[in-house]
Amino acid sequence: MKLEVVLPILIPLTAGALSLALWRSVRLQRLLGVLATGLLLAAGIWLMRSTVEQGFLVVEMGSWPAPYSIVFVSDVLSAIMVLLTGIIGLAIAIYSLASTPTGHEKFGYYPLMHLLLAGVAGAFLTGDIFNLFVWFEVMLLASFALLTLGGERAQMEGAIKYVTLNLFSSALFLSAVGLLYGMVGTLNMADIAQKVNSLEDPGMITVVSLMFMISFGIKAAAFPLFFWLPASYHTPQVAVSALFAGLLTKVGVYALYRVFTLMFTQDIGYTHNILLWAAALTMLTGVLGAAAQFEFRRILSFHIVSQIGYMLLGLALLSPLALVGGVFYIMHHIIVKTNLFLVSGITYRLMGSYELKNLGGFYRQRPYLAILFLIPALSLAGIPPLSGFFAKFIVVRASLESSEYLIAAIALVVGLLTLYSMIKIWAEVFWKQVPDHVTDGGGLNSGLQTRHTLAYYAPVIGLATCTLIIGLYGQPIYSLAEMAAHQLMNPQLYIDAVLGGQAK
């Protein structure tokens, strides 16, 4: 067995079980949280190295050959996503040491965090469409519980919207799986990819593909069913918001990339044209929503929606360069968006509010925090030489090469409006004076406890460093995205790796 393929799932599952066994000791749960996510990161690095060297890694469970067994498959895209999961998991575990209330820790915060990470890793590595549904449900269970920890009114309202639409998405997903199985008689994604092309009713396959598109589009927070995200992501503890912002919607995006490059490539002119306009409208509605907000985390939540549009654009264009841009954008955005939420948590800890009108003075009194904000903020807006510039540049160039000039123009305008939102946060939170109605006792002068400073700032500094590395030394990152795009553009490589001699 290729252990590196299953370790990213086994580590958080084991850590979650141990955390439950250690429920009486919050201190040991915290230590285990950092240790386990560190091991998850190490496993992600191992998986990445092995996958880059071998191209594909396949594990067949129970010694049954594919397509009869449950398989886990790692290609370059899967390995990238697992590695990013390890990076974000470790950052959140460290940040949680300072930011998560003890009451939340006693009621299962760490077991739920590990369960969520296991669900994310499982979704990235499964080669079975039904088990993709299972891992989605693992994530939904863990994320709903994390969203409601604390039981505050705003959390309950956000959680109801979150779980209602996601349950609808899950029901649609399961229905699509059932219909697909009835047509092809298999759940293995590589085997499905072989058999759909020989079906006598291609129109029915297109209908089923649209069901998957809607289901995954909801989970990715794509237009028009994205409203659950800005209604819920600003309500839980900031470490939970950051974890959701970095990973959850990207699982939906990953699923779209997987099925619409591997399984549903029969009617590209129809399905990918829908994806193209969904991408454009997702970009526009998200950024306009952000421009209208004056609460730190709500602005960032709407920008998650906006940036998802760029990722969908790479898939919709379905050219080698576009897929490179889409994968590069996913890597950049996971790091940047998580970091911005973590910065918002520090400002909240210092001044007790996420409302921009109640914040101010950070540039003068904490200039290092201002710099740590500017790095991901300017990267999100696409300012060179940061990672977001290259991600946007590749996607826009791919749009121009595909003669999609209107879409390219929309992407550029959305970039400018993103810069406007980041400038708005900068002006209100960092540049202006501390508002007169904010008292020193609950404001900036209260500071952080010394023992919390490292836990707050280490993840932010680490993620900001990743953003700089992606921007200033982007060639290795581009090469990884290029390898992933090559595999996505050539689905027969995936089919041959999974089915071996049974591939037609």
C-alpha positions in Angstrom: 0.0 0.0 0.0 1.2 3.5 -0.8 1.0 4.9 2.7 1.5 8.5 1.7 -2.0 8.4 -0.1 -4.0 7.4 3.0 -2.0 9.2 5.7 -3.6 12.6 5.1 -6.9 11.0 6.0 -5.8 8.7 8.8 -3.9 11.4 10.7 -6.8 13.7 11.3 -9.2 10.8 11.9 -6.9 9.4 14.5 -6.3 12.8 16.0 -10.0 13.4 16.3 -10.6 10.1 18.1 -7.7 10.8 20.5 -9.1 14.3 21.1 -12.4 12.7 22.1 -10.5 10.3 24.5 -8.7 13.3 26.0 -11.9 15.4 26.4 -11.1 16.1 30.1 -7.8 17.8 29.2 -8.0 20.9 27.1 -4.2 21.3 27.3 -3.6 17.9 25.8 -6.2 18.5 23.1 -4.4 21.7 22.1 -1.0 20.0 22.0 -2.5 17.2 19.9 -4.1 19.7 17.6 -0.8 21.3 16.7 1.1 18.0 16.5 -1.5 16.3 14.3 -1.8 19.2 11.9 2.0 19.4 11.7 2.0 15.7 10.8 -0.7 16.4 8.2 1.5 19.0 6.7 4.5 16.6 6.6 2.2 13.9 5.0 1.1 16.5 2.4 4.8 17.2 1.6 5.5 13.5 1.3 2.5 13.0 -0.9 3.5 15.9 -3.2 7.0 14.7 -3.7 5.9 11.1 -4.5 3.1 12.3 -6.8 5.4 14.7 -8.7 7.9 11.8 -9.2 5.4 9.2 -10.2 2.6 11.2 -11.8 -0.3 9.2 -10.2 -0.6 7.2 -6.9 -3.5 4.7 -6.6 -4.5 2.8 -3.5 -7.1 0.0 -3.9 -8.8 -0.8 -0.6 -9.5 -4.4 0.4 -7.2 -5.9 -2.3 -10.0 -5.7 -4.8 -9.0 -4.3 -8.2 -10.6 -1.1 -9.6 -13.3 -0.5 -10.5 -14.7 -2.9 -7.9 -12.8 -1.6 -4.9 -12.9 1.8 -3.2 -9.9 3.7 -4.5 -7.9 6.7 -3.4 -6.1 8.5 -6.1 -3.5 11.2 -5.9 -2.6 13.2 -9.0 -0.8 16.6 -8.9 -4.0 18.6 -8.3 -5.0 16.3 -5.4 -1.5 16.5 -3.9 -1.5 20.3 -4.2 -4.9 20.5 -2.4 -3.8 18.1 0.4 -0.6 20.1 0.9 -2.5 23.3 1.2 -4.9 21.5 3.7 -1.9 20.7 5.9 -0.6 24.3 5.7 -4.0 25.8 6.6 -4.7 23.2 9.3 -1.4 23.9 11.1 -2.0 27.7 10.9 -5.5 27.3 12.3 -4.4 24.9 15.1 -1.7 27.4 16.3 -4.0 30.4 16.0 -6.7 28.5 17.9 -4.4 28.3 20.9 -5.0 32.0 21.5 -8.3 32.7 19.9 -10.7 29.9 20.8 -12.6 30.2 24.1 -12.1 27.4 26.6 -15.8 26.7 26.6 -15.7 25.9 22.9 -12.6 23.7 23.4 -14.5 21.7 26.1 -17.4 21.1 23.8 -15.5 19.4 21.0 -13.7 22.1 19.0 -10.6 20.1 18.3 -12.3 16.8 17.4 -14.5 18.7 15.0 -11.5 20.5 13.5 -9.8 17.2 12.9 -12.9 15.6 11.4 -13.3 18.6 9.1 -9.7 18.2 7.9 -10.2 14.5 7.3 -13.3 15.2 5.3 -11.5 17.7 3.2 -8.5 15.4 2.5 -10.8 12.5 1.8 -12.7 14.6 -0.8 -9.4 15.5 -2.5 -8.1 11.9 -2.7 -11.2 9.7 -3.4 -11.5 8.2 -6.8 -15.1 7.1 -6.2 -18.1 9.5 -6.9 -20.2 8.1 -4.1 -17.4 8.4 -1.6 -17.0 12.0 -2.7 -20.5 12.4 -1.4 -19.6 10.7 1.8 -16.6 13.0 2.4 -18.8 16.0 1.6 -21.2 14.9 4.3 -18.4 14.4 6.8 -17.4 18.0 6.1 -21.0 19.2 6.4 -21.4 17.5 9.8 -18.2 18.9 11.2 -18.6 22.4 9.7 -22.2 22.7 11.0 -21.1 21.8 14.5 -18.2 24.2 14.4 -20.5 26.9 13.1 -22.9 26.5 16.0 -20.4 26.2 18.9 -21.3 28.9 21.3 -25.0 29.0 20.4 -25.2 32.8 19.8 -28.2 34.1 17.9 -26.2 35.3 14.9 -24.5 31.9 14.7 -27.9 30.1 14.7 -29.2 32.3 12.0 -26.1 31.8 9.8 -26.1 28.0 10.5 -29.7 27.6 9.4 -29.0 29.2 6.1 -25.8 27.3 5.7 -27.1 23.8 6.5 -30.4 24.3 4.6 -28.8 25.1 1.2 -26.0 22.6 1.7 -28.5 19.8 2.5 -30.3 20.7 -0.7 -27.0 20.5 -2.5 -26.3 17.1 -0.9 -29.7 15.7 -1.9 -29.2 16.9 -5.5 -25.7 15.3 -5.4 -27.0 12.0 -4.2 -29.8 12.0 -6.8 -27.3 12.7 -9.6 -25.1 9.8 -8.3 -28.0 7.5 -8.3 -29.0 8.4 -11.9 -25.4 8.1 -13.1 -25.0 4.7 -11.5 -28.2 3.6 -13.1 -26.8 4.6 -16.5 -23.3 3.3 -16.3 -23.4 0.7 -13.5 -20.2 1.9 -11.7 -19.2 4.5 -9.2 -15.5 4.6 -9.9 -14.8 8.0 -11.6 -12.2 6.6 -14.0 -14.6 3.8 -15.0 -17.5 6.3 -15.4 -15.2 8.4 -17.6 -14.8 5.4 -19.9 -18.4 4.4 -20.1 -20.3 7.7 -20.5 -18.9 8.2 -24.0 -20.5 5.0 -25.2 -24.0 5.7 -23.9 -26.9 6.0 -26.4 -28.5 9.0 -24.7 -25.9 11.8 -24.4 -28.6 14.3 -23.6 -29.3 12.5 -20.3 -25.7 12.6 -19.4 -25.8 16.4 -20.0 -28.8 16.6 -17.6 -26.9 14.6 -14.9 -23.8 16.8 -15.4 -25.9 19.9 -14.8 -27.1 18.3 -11.6 -23.5 17.9 -10.5 -22.7 21.4 -11.6 -25.5 22.9 -9.4 -24.6 20.8 -6.4 -20.9 21.6 -6.5 -21.7 25.2 -7.5 -23.7 25.6 -4.3 -20.8 24.2 -2.2 -18.3 26.4 -4.1 -20.6 29.5 -3.5 -21.0 30.2 -7.2 -23.7 32.4 -8.7 -26.6 32.4 -8.1 -26.7 30.2 -5.0 -23.9 31.8 -3.0 -25.9 33.8 -0.4 -25.5 31.2 2.3 -21.8 32.0 2.6 -21.8 35.8 3.4 -24.8 35.1 5.7 -22.8 32.5 7.8 -19.0 32.9 7.5 -18.8 36.0 9.7 -20.7 34.5 12.6 -18.4 31.8 14.3 -15.1 32.2 16.1 -12.5 33.7 13.7 -10.4 30.6 13.6 -13.4 28.7 12.3 -14.2 31.5 9.8 -10.6 31.3 8.5 -10.7 27.5 8.2 -13.9 27.7 6.3 -12.7 30.5 4.1 -9.5 28.7 3.1 -10.8 25.2 2.5 -14.5 24.5 2.3 -15.5 26.3 -0.9 -12.3 25.1 -2.6 -13.6 21.5 -2.2 -16.6 22.4 -4.3 -14.3 24.0 -6.9 -12.0 21.0 -6.8 -15.0 18.7 -7.4 -16.1 20.8 -10.4 -12.6 20.6 -11.9 -12.5 16.9 -11.3 -15.8 15.9 -12.9 -15.8 18.4 -15.7 -12.4 17.4 -17.0 -12.6 13.7 -16.4 -16.3 12.5 -16.5 -18.4 15.1 -18.4 -16.5 16.2 -21.5 -19.1 15.2 -24.1 -20.9 18.5 -24.4 -18.3 21.1 -23.6 -19.9 23.8 -25.8 -23.0 23.7 -23.6 -21.8 22.9 -20.1 -18.7 25.1 -20.1 -20.5 28.0 -21.6 -22.8 27.9 -18.5 -19.7 27.7 -16.3 -18.3 30.7 -18.1 -21.2 33.0 -17.4 -21.5 31.6 -13.9 -17.9 32.6 -13.4 -18.5 36.1 -14.6 -21.6 36.7 -12.6 -19.9 35.1 -9.5 -17.1 37.6 -9.8 -19.4 40.6 -10.2 -22.0 39.8 -7.6 -19.3 38.9 -5.0 -17.3 42.1 -5.5 -20.3 44.4 -5.5 -21.6 42.8 -2.3 -18.2 43.4 -0.7 -18.2 47.0 -1.8 -21.5 47.6 0.0 -20.3 46.1 3.3 -18.7 47.9 6.3 -18.0 44.9 8.5 -14.5 43.3 8.2 -15.5 39.7 8.0 -18.5 40.3 5.8 -16.3 42.1 3.3 -13.9 39.2 3.2 -16.8 36.7 2.9 -18.2 38.4 -0.2 -14.7 38.4 -1.6 -14.6 34.6 -1.2 -17.5 34.5 -3.6 -15.9 37.0 -6.0 -12.6 35.1 -6.2 -14.4 31.8 -6.8 -15.4 33.3 -10.1 -11.7 33.5 -11.2 -11.2 29.8 -10.4 -14.4 28.8 -12.3 -13.2 30.9 -15.2 -10.1 28.7 -15.6 -12.2 25.6 -15.8 -14.8 27.2 -18.1 -12.2 28.2 -20.7 -10.7 24.7 -20.6 -7.5 25.5 -22.3 -4.1 24.5 -21.0 -3.2 28.0 -19.9 -6.6 28.6 -18.4 -6.3 25.5 -16.2 -2.8 26.6 -15.2 -4.3 29.9 -14.1 -7.2 28.3 -12.3 -5.0 25.9 -10.3 -2.5 28.7 -9.6 -5.4 30.9 -8.4 -6.7 28.2 -6.1 -3.2 27.9 -4.5 -2.8 31.7 -4.1 -6.3 32.3 -2.8 -6.4 29.6 -0.1 -3.3 31.1 1.5 -4.4 34.8 1.1 -8.0 34.5 2.2 -7.2 32.5 5.3 -4.6 35.1 6.3 -7.0 38.0 5.9 -9.5 36.4 8.3 -6.7 35.7 10.8 -5.7 39.4 10.6 -9.3 40.4 11.2 -9.3 38.3 14.3 -6.3 40.1 15.7 -8.0 43.5 15.2 -11.1 42.2 16.9 -9.0 41.0 19.8 -7.4 44.4 20.2 -10.5 46.6 19.7 -13.5 44.3 20.3 -15.3 44.9 17.0 -15.4 43.9 13.4 -17.3 47.0 12.4 -15.1 49.4 10.4 -16.5 52.4 12.1 -15.3 51.1 15.5 -11.8 50.4 14.3 -8.8 52.6 13.6 -5.2 53.6 14.6 -3.5 50.4 13.8 -0.9 51.8 11.4 0.4 54.2 14.0 0.4 51.9 17.0 1.0 48.5 15.4 2.7 49.2 12.0 3.8 45.5 11.8 0.2 44.4 11.8 -0.6 46.9 9.0 2.2 45.4 6.9 0.9 41.9 7.6 -2.5 43.0 6.4 -1.2 44.7 3.2 0.6 41.7 1.9 -2.5 39.4 1.5 -4.8 42.4 0.8 -2.7 43.7 -2.1 -2.2 40.1 -3.3 -6.0 39.6 -3.3 -6.4 42.7 -5.4 -3.8 41.5 -7.9 -1.0 44.1 -7.3 2.5 43.0 -8.6 4.7 41.3 -7.7 2.5 39.4 -5.2 0.9 36.0 -5.9 -2.5 37.4 -6.9 -1.1 39.4 -9.8 0.3 36.4 -11.5 -2.9 34.3 -10.8 -5.1 37.1 -12.3 -2.6 37.7 -15.2 -2.7 34.1 -16.3 -6.5 33.8 -16.2 -7.0 37.1 -18.0 -4.5 36.2 -20.7 -6.2 32.8 -21.1 -9.5 34.7 -21.6 -7.9 36.9 -24.3 -6.4 33.9 -26.1 -9.8 32.3 -26.1 -11.3 35.5 -27.6 -13.5 36.0 -24.5 -12.9 39.7 -24.4 -15.9 40.7 -22.3 -15.0 38.1 -19.6 -11.5 39.4 -19.5 -12.8 42.9 -19.1 -15.1 41.8 -16.2 -12.1 40.1 -14.5 -10.1 43.3 -14.8 -12.9 45.5 -13.4 -13.5 43.0 -10.6 -9.8 43.3 -9.7 -10.1 47.1 -9.5 -13.2 46.8 -7.3 -11.3 44.3 -5.1 -8.6 46.9 -4.7 -11.3 49.4 -3.7 -12.5 47.1 -0.9 -9.0 46.5 0.4 -8.3 50.3 0.4 -11.6 50.8 2.3 -10.4 48.4 5.0 -7.0 50.0 5.1 -8.4 53.5 5.4 -10.9 52.6 8.2 -8.9 50.1 10.2 -5.3 51.1 9.8 -5.1 54.7 8.6 -7.7 56.7 10.4 -7.4 57.7 14.1 -9.0 55.6 16.8 -12.7 56.7 16.9 -13.7 59.0 19.7 -16.4 56.7 20.9 -14.0 53.8 21.4 -12.7 53.7 25.0 -9.2 52.7 25.8 -10.3 50.0 28.2 -11.8 47.9 25.5 -9.7 49.3 22.6 -6.4 49.2 21.0 -4.4 50.1 24.1 -5.5 46.9 26.0 -3.1 44.8 23.8 -2.6 41.1 23.7 -1.4 38.9 26.5 2.2 38.0 26.0 1.5 34.3 26.0 -1.0 34.8 23.1 1.1 37.0 20.9 3.1 34.2 19.2 0.0 32.1 18.6 -1.7 35.0 17.0 1.1 36.3 14.9 3.1 33.2 13.9 0.4 31.8 11.5 -0.1 35.3 10.0 3.6 35.8 9.4 3.9 32.3 8.0 1.0 32.7 5.5 2.3 36.1 4.5 5.6 34.6 3.8 4.0 31.9 1.6 2.2 34.7 -0.3 5.6 36.5 -0.9 7.2 33.2 -2.0 4.5 32.4 -4.5 4.8 35.9 -5.9 8.6 36.4 -5.9 9.6 32.8 -6.6 6.6 31.7 -8.5 8.3 29.4 -11.1 8.1 26.2 -9.0 4.5 27.0 -8.2 3.7 27.6 -11.9 5.4 24.4 -12.8 3.2 22.5 -10.3 0.1 24.2 -11.8 1.3 23.3 -15.3 1.7 19.6 -14.3 -1.8 19.6 -12.8 -3.2 21.3 -15.9 -1.5 18.8 -18.2 -3.1 15.9 -16.3 -6.5 17.5 -16.3 -6.4 18.1 -20.1 -5.5 14.5 -20.6 -8.0 12.5 -18.7 -6.9 9.2 -20.2 -3.8 9.5 -18.0 -6.0 9.3 -14.9 -8.1 6.5 -16.4 -5.0 4.4 -17.2 -3.5 5.0 -13.8 -6.6 3.8 -12.0 -7.8 1.0 -14.2 -4.5 -0.2 -15.5 -5.0 -3.1 -17.9 -8.8 -2.7 -17.7 -8.7 0.7 -19.4 -10.2 0.5 -22.9 
